[in-house]
């Protein structure tokens, strides 16, 4: 299926014409989650869309079953020590890579070490922190061989932790293996071709054309292949929302997260919209090394000046919830939900917005910028396929406290490089958690976290670290609430709304799997005749 690129200035009728030229086989499920991602290397990927693709090609020690429950993946069984510090995983002897080679304990030892190796520079290597010595290795203080993972025999693996970790099995689902011989032979190019992109998951790559498509088919060497329903899944690298909409209406795409905000009401009437609440928050991330954002009073003022109810109700209109804190709803507490128990740190009550503005003005004046005088114009980076309209609305809201902003659209790959170089002021960002625990959000702002934009509060670090050694779940959650309160006072990020993924789904597509992590699965999907 060749994707025809239509320029942004063409009318929707021409877009319809372009998309109608695509041909899709009757058994081919086509999904569109945005444009090309930077990489589909499981250890280097940072994109939510990339995670979806990778979850079809690779499988960890654990996996999610058809009902979304955690179950054995490559590990048929496991046992945990009484103190919760070590796990034994018993691997399936019939698990194979897509080229037919057996999956063994050596593959996991190599892959876990590669993930945490500072030479790999994995952006989210800090997720490995629960494994013994992981952070010391990442910081170059120990050799990778000291990581707490050991081969007992070809099909038995022992993993030792720094401290009991309530969510470790979810991490064991997330950490997938890669092949040492392939990576050593092909280097970074191993992800580019079906012949070298060897996985151990339910699907294998059969075609890849950058900026166009990825085609996957059932991995006939997968141990559970008989349970798979979707025979062929094509990822169409559409980056324009109107193009995606036209393709969906024409039956050329069956699932997409590229939803034009102005069409949501019409799509609801057509029964083509699905709302999927996520473990995620959309927020502004600020470069705290930049002079404009060094004062926490300014950061709090910018946060207070945003009318979140107007954003979700009148601008986005996508079922989102205004964010008065960082950790989103649905994430579990000791009892109930963490967010419900913790409450809001920014009032999101509609009748409190004017009070928020007055407090924001007071903070700006206290920081030396009365009515925004002498405060610099701030530059906000927004991904080309991001929500520019929402940022434009916030741009106007900041004028209420005398702050001017310039919106700069950029490719996401360019924005990521700006992150690494700290050559940005502010960027519209977001995070969807990887597991159901507040730590999936709060760990991002440890002073040593790779994704941290310069936030450093020793008390915050101390609370997060101490929580890792608390066995009592109630006491542990109390500490995490205290940590979030520090984060929200310091305001290194400005939460806007909790993520509710708005999806366009064809009426023909059945049995697709959603979850709050945004890891959509199409293993059991089919097209209704």
C-alpha positions in Angstrom: 0.0 0.0 0.0 1.7 3.2 -1.1 0.9 6.3 0.8 0.5 9.4 -1.4 1.5 12.6 0.3 -1.0 15.5 0.0 0.3 19.0 0.9 -1.4 20.8 3.8 -2.8 23.5 1.5 -5.0 21.1 -0.5 -8.7 21.1 0.1 -10.3 18.2 1.9 -11.9 17.0 -1.3 -8.4 16.5 -2.8 -7.3 14.7 0.4 -10.2 12.4 -0.1 -9.1 11.8 -3.7 -5.6 11.1 -2.6 -6.5 8.6 0.1 -9.0 6.8 -2.2 -6.1 5.7 -4.4 -4.8 3.4 -1.7 -5.6 -0.2 -1.9 -6.1 -2.3 1.2 -6.6 -6.1 1.2 -9.8 -7.4 2.9 -7.8 -9.0 5.7 -5.3 -6.1 6.2 -5.8 -4.1 9.4 -4.4 -0.6 8.9 -3.5 1.6 11.9 -2.2 5.1 11.9 -0.6 6.6 15.1 1.3 9.5 13.5 4.3 10.0 11.4 7.7 8.2 11.4 9.2 7.6 14.9 12.8 8.3 15.6 13.6 4.6 16.2 11.9 1.2 16.9 14.9 -0.1 18.9 13.1 -1.2 22.1 15.9 0.3 24.2 16.1 3.6 22.5 12.4 4.3 21.6 10.8 7.2 23.4 7.5 7.5 21.4 4.2 6.1 22.5 3.5 5.0 18.9 6.9 3.2 18.8 5.9 1.3 21.9 2.8 0.0 20.2 4.8 -1.3 17.2 7.5 -2.8 19.4 4.9 -4.7 21.5 3.8 -6.6 18.4 7.4 -7.5 17.5 8.8 -8.4 20.9 7.8 -10.0 24.2 9.2 -9.8 27.7 9.3 -12.3 30.5 5.7 -11.3 31.3 2.9 -10.2 28.9 -0.7 -9.0 29.0 -3.3 -11.6 28.0 -6.4 -11.0 25.9 -8.2 -9.4 28.9 -5.3 -7.2 29.8 -4.2 -9.2 32.8 -0.5 -9.8 33.5 0.5 -13.4 32.7 3.6 -15.4 31.7 5.2 -14.3 28.5 8.6 -15.8 27.5 8.7 -17.0 31.1 6.2 -19.8 31.5 6.5 -19.5 35.3 8.2 -17.6 38.0 8.8 -17.6 41.8 9.6 -14.8 44.2 11.7 -15.0 47.4 10.0 -14.4 50.7 11.8 -11.0 51.1 10.7 -9.9 47.6 14.3 -9.2 46.6 14.7 -11.9 44.0 12.8 -13.7 41.2 13.4 -16.9 39.4 12.0 -17.0 35.9 11.5 -20.3 34.1 11.6 -19.7 30.3 9.5 -21.6 27.8 11.7 -24.1 25.9 9.6 -23.6 22.8 10.0 -19.8 22.6 11.8 -18.7 19.4 13.0 -15.6 17.6 11.3 -14.8 14.3 14.3 -16.4 12.4 13.8 -19.7 14.3 16.6 -19.4 16.9 15.6 -20.3 20.5 15.1 -17.6 23.0 17.3 -18.3 26.0 18.4 -16.8 29.3 21.5 -15.4 27.6 19.2 -13.1 25.5 17.7 -11.5 28.5 21.1 -11.1 30.3 22.5 -9.3 27.2 19.4 -7.2 26.7 19.0 -6.0 30.3 22.7 -5.1 30.4 22.4 -3.3 27.1 19.4 -1.3 28.4 21.3 0.0 31.4 24.8 0.3 29.7 25.8 4.0 29.6 27.2 3.4 26.1 23.7 2.6 24.9 22.4 5.9 26.3 18.9 4.5 26.6 16.6 7.5 27.4 14.6 5.5 30.0 17.3 3.4 31.5 16.3 4.7 34.9 13.2 2.4 34.7 15.7 -0.4 35.4 16.4 1.2 38.8 14.7 -1.5 40.8 17.3 -4.1 39.6 20.4 -4.4 41.7 23.2 -2.0 40.7 21.3 -0.7 37.6 21.8 3.0 38.4 25.4 2.6 39.4 26.1 0.9 36.1 24.2 3.6 34.2 26.3 6.3 35.9 29.5 4.5 35.0 30.3 3.5 38.6 30.2 -0.3 37.9 30.6 -2.6 35.0 27.5 -4.0 33.3 28.4 -7.5 34.5 27.4 -6.4 38.0 23.7 -6.0 37.0 21.4 -8.1 39.2 20.5 -10.6 36.5 22.1 -14.0 36.2 21.7 -17.1 34.0 21.1 -20.2 36.0 20.8 -22.4 32.9 19.6 -21.8 29.3 16.0 -21.6 30.5 16.3 -20.3 34.0 17.0 -16.7 34.9 17.5 -15.0 38.3 16.9 -11.3 38.8 17.9 -9.6 42.1 16.4 -6.3 43.1 17.7 -3.3 45.1 14.5 -3.4 47.3 11.1 -5.0 47.1 9.2 -3.5 44.1 5.5 -3.9 44.0 5.3 -3.3 40.2 8.3 -5.4 39.1 6.3 -7.9 37.1 4.9 -5.1 35.1 8.4 -4.0 34.3 9.2 -7.6 33.4 6.4 -7.2 30.7 7.9 -3.9 29.6 11.6 -5.0 29.3 11.9 -7.0 26.1 15.0 -8.8 24.7 17.0 -8.0 21.6 19.5 -10.2 19.7 23.2 -9.6 20.5 24.5 -11.1 17.2 22.1 -9.0 15.1 23.0 -5.7 16.9 26.8 -6.4 16.8 26.6 -7.2 13.1 24.3 -4.4 11.9 24.7 -1.7 14.5 22.0 1.0 14.5 20.7 -0.1 11.1 19.3 -3.4 12.5 15.9 -1.8 12.8 15.6 -0.7 9.2 14.9 -4.0 7.3 12.8 -7.0 7.8 15.8 -9.2 7.3 17.6 -7.7 10.3 14.7 -6.7 12.6 14.5 -10.0 14.4 12.0 -10.1 17.2 10.6 -12.8 19.6 7.0 -11.5 19.7 3.8 -12.5 18.0 4.5 -10.6 14.7 7.4 -10.1 12.4 8.2 -7.3 10.1 7.8 -8.1 6.4 8.2 -4.6 4.9 9.4 -1.2 6.0 9.4 2.0 4.0 10.5 5.0 6.1 7.9 7.8 6.3 5.4 5.5 4.6 4.6 2.2 6.3 5.6 -0.8 8.4 3.9 -4.1 7.5 3.8 -7.0 10.0 2.5 -10.6 9.7 2.2 -13.4 12.2 5.5 -14.8 13.4 5.1 -18.5 12.5 7.8 -19.3 15.1 5.9 -17.7 18.0 5.0 -20.2 20.6 1.4 -19.0 20.9 0.7 -18.2 17.2 -2.5 -20.2 17.1 -4.2 -17.7 19.4 -3.5 -14.8 17.0 -6.3 -13.5 14.8 -5.0 -10.6 12.8 -3.0 -12.0 9.9 -1.5 -8.7 8.6 -1.2 -5.4 10.3 0.0 -2.3 8.4 1.2 0.8 10.2 0.6 3.8 7.9 2.9 6.7 8.8 0.3 9.4 8.3 1.2 12.6 10.1 -1.7 14.9 9.0 -5.0 14.6 10.9 -7.2 15.5 8.0 -5.5 12.9 5.8 -6.0 10.3 8.5 -9.7 11.2 8.8 -10.3 11.0 5.1 -8.5 7.6 5.0 -10.6 6.3 7.8 -13.9 7.4 6.2 -12.8 5.8 3.0 -11.9 2.5 4.7 -8.2 2.8 4.0 -7.4 3.1 7.7 -9.2 1.3 10.5 -7.7 2.8 13.7 -6.1 6.2 14.3 -5.2 8.6 17.1 -4.9 11.5 14.7 -8.3 13.2 15.3 -9.0 16.7 14.0 -10.5 18.5 17.0 -13.0 20.4 14.8 -14.5 17.1 13.6 -15.0 15.4 16.9 -18.7 16.3 17.2 -19.3 14.9 13.6 -17.3 11.8 14.4 -19.4 11.2 17.5 -22.5 11.3 15.4 -21.0 8.9 12.9 -20.1 6.6 15.8 -16.4 6.7 14.8 -15.0 8.0 18.1 -13.7 6.0 21.1 -12.4 7.7 24.3 -9.6 5.9 26.1 -8.6 7.4 29.4 -4.9 6.9 30.0 -2.3 6.8 32.8 -1.0 10.1 31.4 -0.7 13.8 31.8 -0.1 16.5 29.2 2.0 19.4 30.4 4.5 22.1 29.6 8.1 21.2 30.4 10.4 24.1 31.2 14.1 24.3 30.8 15.0 25.2 34.4 18.5 26.3 33.4 16.9 29.1 31.4 16.7 32.5 33.1 13.0 32.9 32.4 12.1 29.8 34.5 14.6 29.8 37.4 12.1 31.4 39.8 9.4 28.9 41.0 7.0 31.8 41.7 7.0 32.5 37.9 6.4 28.9 37.1 3.5 28.7 39.6 2.1 31.9 38.1 2.2 30.5 34.6 0.4 27.4 35.8 -2.3 29.3 37.6 -3.1 31.5 34.6 -4.3 28.6 32.5 -8.1 28.0 32.4 -8.1 24.3 32.2 -11.8 23.9 32.0 -12.0 26.1 29.0 -9.2 24.1 27.4 -10.9 20.7 27.8 -14.5 21.9 27.2 -14.1 24.5 24.4 -10.8 23.8 22.7 -10.0 20.1 22.9 -13.5 18.7 23.5 -12.0 15.2 23.7 -13.2 13.9 27.1 -10.1 15.0 28.9 -10.0 16.0 32.6 -8.4 19.3 33.8 -5.1 18.5 35.6 -4.6 20.0 39.0 -1.6 17.8 39.7 0.9 15.5 38.0 -0.1 11.9 38.7 -3.2 11.2 36.7 -6.4 9.4 37.7 -6.7 5.6 37.5 -3.3 5.0 39.0 -3.8 3.0 42.2 -3.2 4.1 45.8 -3.0 1.8 48.8 -6.8 2.1 48.7 -8.7 3.7 45.8 -6.9 6.0 43.4 -3.8 8.1 44.1 -5.3 11.2 42.5 -8.6 11.0 44.3 -6.8 10.6 47.6 -4.2 13.3 46.9 -6.6 16.0 45.5 -5.6 19.0 43.4 -2.6 21.4 43.9 -4.0 23.8 41.3 -7.8 24.5 41.7 -9.6 23.4 38.6 -13.0 24.6 39.7 -14.5 26.9 37.1 -15.5 29.6 39.6 -11.9 29.7 41.0 -10.2 30.8 37.8 -10.3 34.5 38.6 -8.8 33.8 42.0 -6.1 31.9 40.3 -5.4 34.9 38.0 -5.1 37.2 41.0 -2.7 34.8 42.8 -0.7 34.5 39.6 -0.4 38.3 39.3 0.7 38.5 43.0 3.4 35.8 42.3 4.7 37.6 39.2 4.9 40.9 41.1 6.7 39.2 44.0 9.2 37.7 41.6 9.9 41.2 40.2 7.6 41.2 37.2 4.5 43.3 38.1 2.0 42.9 35.4 4.6 41.0 33.4 6.9 44.0 33.1 10.5 43.1 32.1 9.6 39.5 31.8 11.0 38.0 28.5 8.9 36.7 25.7 9.0 32.9 26.1 9.3 30.5 23.2 7.1 27.4 23.3 8.0 24.4 21.1 5.1 22.3 19.8 5.4 19.2 17.7 4.1 19.7 14.2 1.4 17.1 14.8 0.7 18.4 18.3 -2.1 20.6 19.7 -1.1 24.0 18.4 -4.7 25.3 18.8 -4.6 24.5 22.6 -1.2 26.3 23.0 -2.6 29.3 21.1 -5.5 29.5 23.6 -3.0 29.3 26.5 -0.9 32.0 24.8 -3.9 34.3 25.1 -4.5 33.3 28.8 -0.9 34.3 29.8 -1.6 37.8 28.5 -3.9 38.1 31.6 -0.7 38.3 33.7 1.3 40.3 31.2 3.3 37.4 29.7 3.8 37.0 25.9 4.7 33.8 24.2 5.8 32.7 20.7 4.7 29.3 19.4 7.3 27.5 17.4 6.2 24.3 15.6 9.0 21.7 15.2 9.4 18.1 14.2 9.5 15.9 17.3 12.9 14.6 16.5 14.2 18.3 16.5 12.5 18.8 19.9 14.1 15.7 21.3 17.5 17.1 20.3 16.7 20.4 21.9 15.9 18.4 25.1 19.4 16.8 25.0 21.1 20.1 24.3 18.9 22.1 26.8 18.5 24.6 23.9 14.8 25.3 24.5 12.7 27.3 26.9 9.4 25.5 27.0 7.8 22.6 25.2 4.4 21.1 25.1 5.1 17.6 26.3 3.3 14.7 28.0 3.9 11.4 29.7 1.9 8.2 29.6 3.0 5.8 32.4 4.5 2.4 31.8 2.9 0.7 34.8 0.1 1.2 37.4 2.0 2.9 40.2 2.6 6.6 41.0 6.4 6.0 40.5 5.8 5.7 36.8 5.3 9.5 36.8 7.2 10.7 39.9 10.5 9.0 39.0 10.8 11.3 36.0 11.8 14.2 38.1 14.5 12.6 40.2 17.6 14.9 39.8 19.5 12.1 38.1 16.7 10.9 35.8 17.8 11.1 32.1 14.6 12.8 31.1 14.9 15.5 33.8 15.1 19.1 32.4 17.2 20.5 35.2 15.0 20.0 38.3 16.9 19.2 41.4 15.4 19.1 44.9 17.3 16.9 47.4 14.2 16.5 49.6 12.2 15.3 46.6 15.0 12.8 45.7 15.1 11.7 49.4 11.4 11.0 49.5 11.3 9.1 46.3 14.3 7.0 47.2 13.0 6.3 50.7 9.7 5.0 49.3 11.6 2.3 47.5 12.6 0.7 50.9 9.2 0.9 52.5 7.4 -2.5 52.6 4.1 -1.3 54.1 2.1 -0.1 51.1 0.1 2.4 53.0 3.2 4.1 54.4 4.9 4.0 51.0 2.0 5.8 49.3 1.9 8.5 52.0 5.6 9.3 51.2 4.8 9.5 47.5 2.0 11.9 48.2 4.4 14.1 50.1 6.9 13.9 47.2 4.2 15.0 44.7 3.3 18.0 46.9 7.0 19.2 46.7 7.0 18.7 43.0 3.8 20.8 42.6 5.1 23.6 44.8 8.4 23.7 42.8 6.4 23.4 39.6 9.2 22.3 37.2 6.3 21.3 34.8 2.9 22.8 34.3 0.1 20.2 34.1 -2.7 21.0 31.7 -4.9 18.0 31.4 -4.9 14.3 32.1 -4.6 12.3 29.0 -7.7 10.8 27.4 -6.8 9.4 24.1 -9.4 10.2 21.5 -9.3 7.6 18.8 -11.0 7.2 15.4 -12.0 3.6 14.9 -13.8 2.0 11.9 -17.0 0.3 12.7 -15.6 -2.8 10.9 -12.7 -3.2 13.3 -13.4 -5.6 16.1 -11.5 -6.9 19.2 -8.8 -4.3 19.3 -7.3 -3.9 22.8 -7.0 -0.6 24.7 -5.5 0.1 28.1 -4.6 3.1 30.1 -0.9 2.8 29.1 -1.7 3.5 25.5 -0.2 0.2 24.4 -2.9 -0.6 21.9 -2.9 -4.3 20.7 -4.3 -5.7 17.5 -3.3 -9.4 18.0 -6.9 -10.5 18.2 -8.4 -7.9 15.8 -10.4 -8.7 12.7 -12.5 -6.8 10.1 -16.2 -7.5 10.2 -17.4 -8.6 6.8 
